[in-house]
Protein backbone atom coordinates (compact mmCIF):
# COMPACT_ATOMS: atom_id res chain seq x y z
CA UNK A 1 0.00 0.00 0.00
CA UNK A 2 1.37 3.41 -0.96
CA UNK A 3 1.10 6.25 1.56
CA UNK A 4 2.20 9.87 1.55
CA UNK A 5 2.64 11.51 4.95
CA UNK A 6 2.86 15.29 4.89
CA UNK A 7 4.70 16.63 7.91
CA UNK A 8 7.80 15.03 9.43
CA UNK A 9 7.25 16.30 12.96
CA UNK A 10 6.54 14.07 15.93
CA UNK A 11 3.16 12.82 14.71
CA UNK A 12 4.16 12.37 11.07
CA UNK A 13 7.39 10.61 12.01
CA UNK A 14 5.59 8.24 14.35
CA UNK A 15 2.92 7.35 11.79
CA UNK A 16 5.65 6.77 9.19
CA UNK A 17 7.45 4.53 11.66
CA UNK A 18 4.34 2.43 12.21
CA UNK A 19 3.40 2.06 8.57
CA UNK A 20 6.93 1.49 7.28
CA UNK A 21 7.44 -1.30 9.84
CA UNK A 22 4.34 -2.97 8.40
CA UNK A 23 5.97 -3.12 4.94
CA UNK A 24 4.01 -0.29 3.37
CA UNK A 25 5.50 2.01 0.72
CA UNK A 26 5.78 5.28 2.66
CA UNK A 27 6.94 8.70 1.45
CA UNK A 28 7.26 11.56 3.90
CA UNK A 29 7.11 15.22 2.80
CA UNK A 30 8.26 18.28 4.74
CA UNK A 31 9.69 21.72 3.99
CA UNK A 32 12.38 21.20 6.66
CA UNK A 33 15.35 19.30 5.13
CA UNK A 34 16.64 18.22 8.55
CA UNK A 35 13.35 16.54 9.47
CA UNK A 36 13.17 14.79 6.10
CA UNK A 37 16.77 13.62 6.44
CA UNK A 38 16.09 12.26 9.92
CA UNK A 39 13.08 10.29 8.69
CA UNK A 40 14.89 8.92 5.62
CA UNK A 41 17.97 7.95 7.67
CA UNK A 42 16.14 6.23 10.53
CA UNK A 43 13.06 4.76 8.83
CA UNK A 44 12.46 2.68 5.73
CA UNK A 45 10.80 5.59 3.93
CA UNK A 46 11.45 7.95 1.05
CA UNK A 47 11.85 11.64 1.83
CA UNK A 48 10.81 14.64 -0.26
CA UNK A 49 11.70 18.23 0.69
CA UNK A 50 9.06 20.78 -0.26
CA UNK A 51 5.68 22.27 0.62
CA UNK A 52 3.10 19.52 0.89
CA UNK A 53 0.32 21.59 -0.69
CA UNK A 54 2.29 22.18 -3.91
CA UNK A 55 1.17 19.86 -6.74
CA UNK A 56 4.72 19.43 -8.10
CA UNK A 57 5.93 18.32 -4.65
CA UNK A 58 3.11 15.78 -4.33
CA UNK A 59 3.87 14.55 -7.85
CA UNK A 60 7.51 13.93 -6.87
CA UNK A 61 6.22 12.08 -3.81
CA UNK A 62 4.29 9.67 -6.04
CA UNK A 63 0.77 11.05 -5.70
CA UNK A 64 -0.27 9.65 -9.11
CA UNK A 65 -0.53 6.12 -7.68
CA UNK A 66 -1.00 6.88 -3.99
CA UNK A 67 -3.66 5.07 -1.94
CA UNK A 68 -3.76 7.31 1.14
CA UNK A 69 -2.48 10.75 2.10
CA UNK A 70 -2.13 11.94 5.69
CA UNK A 71 -1.72 15.71 6.09
CA UNK A 72 -0.17 16.31 9.51
CA UNK A 73 1.86 19.48 9.10
CA UNK A 74 1.75 22.24 11.71
CA UNK A 75 -0.56 24.36 9.55
CA UNK A 76 -4.29 23.65 9.33
CA UNK A 77 -4.51 25.53 6.06
CA UNK A 78 -1.66 23.58 4.47
CA UNK A 79 -3.26 20.32 5.58
CA UNK A 80 -6.64 21.29 4.12
CA UNK A 81 -5.23 22.53 0.82
CA UNK A 82 -3.05 19.41 0.56
CA UNK A 83 -6.17 17.23 0.75
CA UNK A 84 -7.90 19.38 -1.85
CA UNK A 85 -4.95 19.11 -4.27
CA UNK A 86 -4.65 15.38 -3.57
CA UNK A 87 -8.30 14.94 -4.51
CA UNK A 88 -8.68 17.37 -7.41
CA UNK A 89 -5.32 16.87 -9.16
CA UNK A 90 -4.32 13.31 -8.31
CA UNK A 91 -7.58 11.56 -7.43
CA UNK A 92 -6.28 10.12 -4.16
CA UNK A 93 -9.24 8.30 -2.66
CA UNK A 94 -8.50 8.52 1.07
CA UNK A 95 -7.42 11.73 2.78
CA UNK A 96 -6.81 12.43 6.48
CA UNK A 97 -6.05 15.91 7.84
CA UNK A 98 -4.97 17.11 11.24
CA UNK A 99 -6.93 20.30 12.05
CA UNK A 100 -6.31 22.24 15.26
CA UNK A 101 -8.36 25.44 14.96
CA UNK A 102 -11.70 25.07 16.72
CA UNK A 103 -13.24 27.50 14.25
CA UNK A 104 -12.81 24.97 11.44
CA UNK A 105 -14.33 22.28 13.66
CA UNK A 106 -17.47 24.15 14.74
CA UNK A 107 -20.63 22.17 14.05
CA UNK A 108 -22.25 24.96 12.06
CA UNK A 109 -19.47 24.74 9.46
CA UNK A 110 -19.57 20.97 9.00
CA UNK A 111 -20.85 21.34 5.42
CA UNK A 112 -17.39 22.64 4.54
CA UNK A 113 -16.08 19.06 4.50
CA UNK A 114 -18.53 17.63 2.01
CA UNK A 115 -16.70 16.00 -0.86
CA UNK A 116 -17.85 18.62 -3.36
CA UNK A 117 -16.41 21.41 -1.19
CA UNK A 118 -13.34 20.33 0.77
CA UNK A 119 -12.77 16.59 0.33
CA UNK A 120 -11.33 15.41 3.64
CA UNK A 121 -12.45 11.94 4.68
CA UNK A 122 -11.25 12.07 8.29
CA UNK A 123 -10.42 15.13 10.39
CA UNK A 124 -8.23 14.61 13.45
CA UNK A 125 -8.39 17.27 16.17
CA UNK A 126 -5.45 16.81 18.59
CA UNK A 127 -7.08 19.05 21.19
CA UNK A 128 -10.29 17.01 21.20
CA UNK A 129 -8.32 13.75 21.36
CA UNK A 130 -6.30 15.05 24.31
CA UNK A 131 -9.45 16.29 26.06
CA UNK A 132 -11.04 12.86 25.66
CA UNK A 133 -7.87 11.25 27.06
CA UNK A 134 -7.92 13.65 30.01
CA UNK A 135 -11.52 12.75 30.81
CA UNK A 136 -10.65 9.06 30.72
CA UNK A 137 -7.76 9.66 33.13
CA UNK A 138 -10.11 11.50 35.48
CA UNK A 139 -12.60 8.62 35.25
CA UNK A 140 -9.91 6.14 36.35
CA UNK A 141 -7.80 8.20 38.75
CA UNK A 142 -5.68 5.30 40.03
CA UNK A 143 -4.26 4.56 36.57
CA UNK A 144 -1.53 6.22 34.52
CA UNK A 145 -3.11 5.10 31.23
CA UNK A 146 -6.57 3.92 30.25
CA UNK A 147 -8.62 3.27 27.13
CA UNK A 148 -12.02 1.69 26.42
CA UNK A 149 -12.60 -1.27 24.10
CA UNK A 150 -15.50 -3.44 22.95
CA UNK A 151 -17.91 -0.54 23.00
CA UNK A 152 -16.97 0.42 26.54
CA UNK A 153 -17.44 -3.08 27.97
CA UNK A 154 -13.71 -3.67 28.50
CA UNK A 155 -11.12 -1.26 29.86
CA UNK A 156 -7.34 -1.16 29.50
CA UNK A 157 -5.78 -0.05 32.80
CA UNK A 158 -2.19 1.11 33.21
CA UNK A 159 -1.23 0.60 36.88
CA UNK A 160 2.02 1.32 38.74
CA UNK A 161 2.61 -1.26 41.47
CA UNK A 162 3.55 0.29 44.81
CA UNK A 163 5.33 -1.36 47.72
CA UNK A 164 2.00 -2.03 49.46
CA UNK A 165 0.47 -3.83 46.44
CA UNK A 166 -0.95 -7.08 47.92
CA UNK A 167 -0.10 -9.26 44.90
CA UNK A 168 3.62 -8.48 44.58
CA UNK A 169 5.84 -11.53 43.96
CA UNK A 170 2.81 -13.60 43.02
CA UNK A 171 2.94 -15.57 39.73
CA UNK A 172 0.22 -14.47 37.34
CA UNK A 173 -1.21 -17.98 37.03
CA UNK A 174 -1.74 -18.00 40.81
CA UNK A 175 -3.63 -14.73 40.56
CA UNK A 176 -6.05 -16.50 38.22
CA UNK A 177 -6.60 -19.19 40.85
CA UNK A 178 -6.89 -16.73 43.75
CA UNK A 179 -9.43 -14.51 41.98
CA UNK A 180 -11.24 -17.02 39.81
CA UNK A 181 -14.30 -14.81 39.26
CA UNK A 182 -12.29 -11.69 38.36
CA UNK A 183 -12.70 -10.78 34.71
CA UNK A 184 -9.25 -9.25 34.23
CA UNK A 185 -5.91 -10.19 32.69
CA UNK A 186 -2.43 -8.66 32.73
CA UNK A 187 -1.22 -8.36 29.12
CA UNK A 188 1.85 -6.15 29.36
CA UNK A 189 4.53 -5.23 31.89
CA UNK A 190 7.12 -2.47 31.75
CA UNK A 191 10.07 -3.19 34.02
CA UNK A 192 13.19 -1.01 34.17
CA UNK A 193 12.19 0.63 30.90
CA UNK A 194 11.51 -2.61 28.99
CA UNK A 195 7.98 -3.51 27.84
CA UNK A 196 7.09 -7.19 27.44
CA UNK A 197 4.15 -9.59 27.34
CA UNK A 198 4.35 -11.69 30.54
CA UNK A 199 4.34 -15.48 30.79
CA UNK A 200 1.88 -17.21 33.17
CA UNK A 201 4.69 -17.98 35.65
CA UNK A 202 6.02 -14.40 35.70
CA UNK A 203 5.77 -12.47 38.94
CA UNK A 204 5.01 -8.80 39.46
CA UNK A 205 7.40 -6.56 41.36
CA UNK A 206 7.37 -3.15 43.00
CA UNK A 207 7.57 -0.26 40.48
CA UNK A 208 6.37 -2.45 37.61
CA UNK A 209 4.00 -0.67 35.24
CA UNK A 210 1.36 -3.21 34.25
CA UNK A 211 -1.23 -3.05 31.51
CA UNK A 212 -4.33 -4.96 32.49
CA UNK A 213 -7.59 -5.66 30.66
CA UNK A 214 -10.67 -5.67 32.86
CA UNK A 215 -14.38 -6.05 32.26
CA UNK A 216 -15.99 -2.65 32.79
CA UNK A 217 -17.96 -4.00 35.77
CA UNK A 218 -14.76 -5.33 37.41
CA UNK A 219 -12.57 -2.22 37.06
CA UNK A 220 -12.92 -1.11 40.70
CA UNK A 221 -12.27 -4.62 42.01
CA UNK A 222 -9.22 -4.99 39.75
CA UNK A 223 -7.77 -1.74 41.02
CA UNK A 224 -8.35 -2.81 44.64
CA UNK A 225 -6.55 -6.12 44.05
CA UNK A 226 -3.55 -4.17 42.79
CA UNK A 227 -3.66 -1.93 45.86
CA UNK A 228 -5.30 1.11 44.30
CA UNK A 229 -8.10 2.99 46.03
CA UNK A 230 -11.01 4.31 43.99
CA UNK A 231 -12.64 7.63 44.74
CA UNK A 232 -15.06 10.01 43.09
CA UNK A 233 -13.90 13.18 41.37
CA UNK A 234 -16.05 15.91 42.91
CA UNK A 235 -13.60 18.82 42.89
CA UNK A 236 -11.30 19.32 39.90
CA UNK A 237 -8.87 22.14 39.20
CA UNK A 238 -7.81 22.64 35.56
CA UNK A 239 -4.65 24.67 34.94
CA UNK A 240 -4.74 25.92 31.36
CA UNK A 241 -7.85 27.41 29.80
CA UNK A 242 -7.00 26.79 26.15
CA UNK A 243 -8.87 24.46 23.84
CA UNK A 244 -8.06 21.34 25.88
CA UNK A 245 -8.88 22.80 29.29
CA UNK A 246 -12.05 24.40 27.98
CA UNK A 247 -13.23 21.14 26.37
CA UNK A 248 -12.65 19.22 29.62
CA UNK A 249 -14.47 21.85 31.69
CA UNK A 250 -17.43 21.78 29.31
CA UNK A 251 -17.58 17.97 29.52
CA UNK A 252 -17.48 18.08 33.32
CA UNK A 253 -20.32 20.61 33.34
CA UNK A 254 -22.38 18.32 31.13
CA UNK A 255 -22.13 15.38 33.54
CA UNK A 256 -25.18 14.41 35.55
CA UNK A 257 -23.02 13.78 38.62
CA UNK A 258 -22.07 17.09 40.16
CA UNK A 259 -18.43 18.09 39.63
CA UNK A 260 -17.12 21.40 40.96
CA UNK A 261 -14.49 22.58 38.51
CA UNK A 262 -12.19 25.58 38.53
CA UNK A 263 -10.03 26.78 35.65
CA UNK A 264 -6.81 28.75 36.07
CA UNK A 265 -5.58 30.57 32.96
CA UNK A 266 -2.64 33.01 32.82
CA UNK A 267 -3.67 34.80 29.61
CA UNK A 268 -6.43 37.30 30.39
CA UNK A 269 -8.07 37.12 26.97
CA UNK A 270 -8.21 33.31 27.07
CA UNK A 271 -9.52 33.42 30.64
CA UNK A 272 -12.33 35.77 29.59
CA UNK A 273 -13.17 33.49 26.66
CA UNK A 274 -13.35 30.49 29.00
CA UNK A 275 -15.52 32.40 31.49
CA UNK A 276 -17.96 33.35 28.72
CA UNK A 277 -18.15 29.76 27.43
CA UNK A 278 -18.69 28.08 30.82
CA UNK A 279 -21.76 28.31 33.01
CA UNK A 280 -20.96 26.81 36.42
CA UNK A 281 -17.16 26.67 36.32
CA UNK A 282 -15.14 29.30 38.18
CA UNK A 283 -12.37 30.81 36.02
CA UNK A 284 -9.37 32.42 37.72
CA UNK A 285 -6.98 34.65 35.75
CA UNK A 286 -3.42 34.09 36.95
CA UNK A 287 -0.33 31.91 36.97
CA UNK A 288 -0.98 28.24 37.78
CA UNK A 289 2.47 28.10 39.40
CA UNK A 290 1.48 30.70 41.98
CA UNK A 291 1.09 29.22 45.48
CA UNK A 292 -1.30 32.02 46.40
CA UNK A 293 -3.53 31.36 43.39
CA UNK A 294 -3.52 27.62 44.03
CA UNK A 295 -4.53 28.33 47.61
CA UNK A 296 -7.34 30.58 46.35
CA UNK A 297 -8.50 27.67 44.16
CA UNK A 298 -8.56 25.43 47.29
CA UNK A 299 -6.08 23.04 45.72
CA UNK A 300 -5.63 21.24 49.07
CA UNK A 301 -9.28 20.15 48.91
CA UNK A 302 -9.26 19.20 45.21
CA UNK A 303 -9.68 15.58 44.22
CA UNK A 304 -7.63 16.13 41.06
CA UNK A 305 -5.60 18.73 39.21
CA UNK A 306 -5.31 18.56 35.44
CA UNK A 307 -2.46 20.67 34.02
CA UNK A 308 -2.84 21.26 30.28
CA UNK A 309 -0.94 24.42 29.34
CA UNK A 310 1.16 24.51 26.17
CA UNK A 311 4.45 24.29 28.10
CA UNK A 312 5.72 20.93 29.42
CA UNK A 313 7.88 22.43 32.17
CA UNK A 314 5.01 24.55 33.45
CA UNK A 315 2.75 21.49 33.44
CA UNK A 316 5.21 19.38 35.41
CA UNK A 317 6.06 22.08 37.96
CA UNK A 318 2.41 23.03 38.48
CA UNK A 319 1.46 19.38 38.99
CA UNK A 320 4.26 18.95 41.55
CA UNK A 321 3.27 22.12 43.40
CA UNK A 322 -0.40 21.04 43.48
CA UNK A 323 0.50 17.64 44.94
CA UNK A 324 2.74 19.25 47.56
CA UNK A 325 -0.14 21.55 48.49
CA UNK A 326 -2.35 18.55 49.23
CA UNK A 327 -4.15 17.69 45.97
CA UNK A 328 -4.94 13.97 45.81
CA UNK A 329 -4.27 13.37 42.11
CA UNK A 330 -2.12 15.17 39.53
CA UNK A 331 -2.41 14.64 35.77
CA UNK A 332 -0.01 16.46 33.47
CA UNK A 333 0.11 17.04 29.74
CA UNK A 334 3.61 16.14 28.47
CA UNK A 335 4.63 16.54 24.83
CA UNK A 336 8.28 15.51 25.24
CA UNK A 337 8.47 11.72 25.80
CA UNK A 338 11.94 12.05 27.36
CA UNK A 339 10.29 13.76 30.34
CA UNK A 340 7.98 10.83 31.06
CA UNK A 341 10.49 8.98 33.31
CA UNK A 342 10.32 11.98 35.67
CA UNK A 343 6.63 11.45 36.40
CA UNK A 344 7.16 8.76 39.05
CA UNK A 345 9.98 10.42 41.01
CA UNK A 346 8.05 13.71 40.98
CA UNK A 347 4.89 12.01 42.30
CA UNK A 348 2.80 12.92 39.25
CA UNK A 349 0.09 10.29 39.04
CA UNK A 350 -0.65 10.23 35.31
CA UNK A 351 0.36 11.95 32.12
CA UNK A 352 -1.13 12.53 28.68
CA UNK A 353 1.08 12.50 25.60
CA UNK A 354 -0.66 14.44 22.80
CA UNK A 355 1.51 12.77 20.18
CA UNK A 356 0.50 9.29 21.33
CA UNK A 357 -3.20 10.16 21.44
CA UNK A 358 -3.08 11.72 17.96
CA UNK A 359 -1.10 8.80 16.54
CA UNK A 360 -3.58 6.33 18.04
CA UNK A 361 -6.49 8.27 16.57
CA UNK A 362 -4.97 8.36 13.09
CA UNK A 363 -4.12 4.65 13.24
CA UNK A 364 -7.68 3.92 14.34
CA UNK A 365 -8.98 5.62 11.21
CA UNK A 366 -6.60 4.06 8.70
CA UNK A 367 -7.02 0.44 9.72
CA UNK A 368 -9.06 -1.93 7.61
CA UNK A 369 -12.72 -2.67 8.23
CA UNK A 370 -12.25 -5.87 10.25
CA UNK A 371 -9.95 -3.98 12.61
CA UNK A 372 -12.28 -1.99 14.81
CA UNK A 373 -9.78 -0.11 16.97
CA UNK A 374 -6.10 0.49 17.62
CA UNK A 375 -4.42 2.08 20.65
CA UNK A 376 -0.72 2.91 20.78
CA UNK A 377 1.19 2.01 23.95
CA UNK A 378 4.15 4.07 25.16
CA UNK A 379 6.43 5.44 22.47
CA UNK A 380 4.86 3.22 19.77
CA UNK A 381 6.30 0.17 21.54
CA UNK A 382 3.09 -1.84 21.31
CA UNK A 383 -0.49 -1.66 20.13
CA UNK A 384 -3.83 -2.82 21.44
CA UNK A 385 -5.76 -4.13 18.43
CA UNK A 386 -9.50 -4.83 18.43
CA UNK A 387 -10.61 -6.91 15.45
CA UNK A 388 -13.38 -9.21 14.28
CA UNK A 389 -12.36 -12.83 13.71
CA UNK A 390 -12.93 -13.98 10.12
CA UNK A 391 -13.95 -17.49 9.14
CA UNK A 392 -10.82 -17.89 7.00
CA UNK A 393 -8.46 -16.87 9.82
CA UNK A 394 -6.00 -19.55 11.06
CA UNK A 395 -7.13 -18.85 14.64
CA UNK A 396 -10.81 -19.63 13.99
CA UNK A 397 -12.12 -22.70 15.77
CA UNK A 398 -9.04 -23.10 17.97
CA UNK A 399 -8.64 -22.70 21.72
CA UNK A 400 -6.38 -19.81 22.72
CA UNK A 401 -3.61 -22.16 23.90
CA UNK A 402 -3.34 -23.76 20.44
CA UNK A 403 -2.93 -20.50 18.50
CA UNK A 404 0.76 -19.86 17.67
CA UNK A 405 0.80 -16.28 18.88
CA UNK A 406 4.28 -14.69 19.03
CA UNK A 407 5.83 -14.16 22.47
CA UNK A 408 4.95 -10.48 22.33
CA UNK A 409 1.22 -11.07 21.80
CA UNK A 410 -1.47 -11.80 24.39
CA UNK A 411 -5.26 -11.96 24.13
CA UNK A 412 -6.75 -9.43 26.53
CA UNK A 413 -10.47 -9.89 25.96
CA UNK A 414 -12.93 -11.70 23.73
CA UNK A 415 -16.52 -10.82 22.92
CA UNK A 416 -18.82 -13.67 21.92
CA UNK A 417 -22.18 -12.38 20.80
CA UNK A 418 -23.26 -10.02 23.57
CA UNK A 419 -20.94 -11.47 26.23
CA UNK A 420 -17.41 -10.28 27.04
CA UNK A 421 -15.19 -13.06 28.39
CA UNK A 422 -11.70 -13.08 29.84
CA UNK A 423 -9.81 -15.62 27.72
CA UNK A 424 -8.34 -18.75 29.29
CA UNK A 425 -6.22 -21.37 27.58
CA UNK A 426 -9.27 -23.47 26.67
CA UNK A 427 -11.37 -20.53 25.43
CA UNK A 428 -12.34 -21.25 21.82
CA UNK A 429 -12.05 -18.47 19.24
CA UNK A 430 -14.94 -18.59 16.76
CA UNK A 431 -15.85 -16.77 13.58
CA UNK A 432 -17.49 -13.42 14.33
CA UNK A 433 -15.90 -13.07 17.76
CA UNK A 434 -14.37 -9.71 18.58
CA UNK A 435 -10.83 -10.20 19.86
CA UNK A 436 -8.63 -7.66 21.63
CA UNK A 437 -4.88 -8.27 21.45
CA UNK A 438 -1.82 -6.74 23.06
CA UNK A 439 0.99 -6.87 20.50
CA UNK A 440 4.55 -5.57 20.61
CA UNK A 441 5.30 -3.55 17.47
CA UNK A 442 7.66 -6.15 16.04
CA UNK A 443 4.91 -8.79 16.16
CA UNK A 444 2.19 -6.81 14.37
CA UNK A 445 2.91 -8.37 10.92
CA UNK A 446 2.32 -11.83 12.42
CA UNK A 447 -0.91 -10.59 14.02
CA UNK A 448 -2.01 -9.47 10.55
CA UNK A 449 -1.35 -12.96 9.20
CA UNK A 450 -3.17 -14.73 12.04
CA UNK A 451 -6.21 -12.46 11.81
CA UNK A 452 -6.07 -12.53 8.01
CA UNK A 453 -6.59 -8.79 7.91
CA UNK A 454 -4.28 -6.16 6.67
CA UNK A 455 -3.95 -3.75 9.55
CA UNK A 456 -3.77 -1.00 7.02
CA UNK A 457 -6.28 1.10 5.14
CA UNK A 458 -9.84 1.62 4.04
Secondary structure by P-SEA (a helix, b strand, c coil): cbbbbccccaaaaaaaaaaaaaccbbbbbbccaaaaaaaaacccbbbbbcccccaaaaaaaccccccbbbbbcccaaaaaaaaaaacccccccbbbbbbccccccccccccccccccccccccccaaaaaaaaaaaaaaccccccccccccccbbbbbbbbccccccccccaaaaaaacccccccccbbbcccbbbbbccccccccccbbbbbbcccaaaaaaaaabbbbbbccbbbbccccaaaaaaaaaaaacccccbbbbbbccaaaaaaaaaacccbbbbbcccccaaaaaaaccccccbbbbbcccaaaaaaaaaaaaaacccbbbbbbcccccccccccccccccccaaaaaaaaaaaaaccccccbbbbcccccccbbbbbbcccccccccccccccccccccccccccccccccccccccccccbbbbbbbcccaaaaaaaaaccccccc
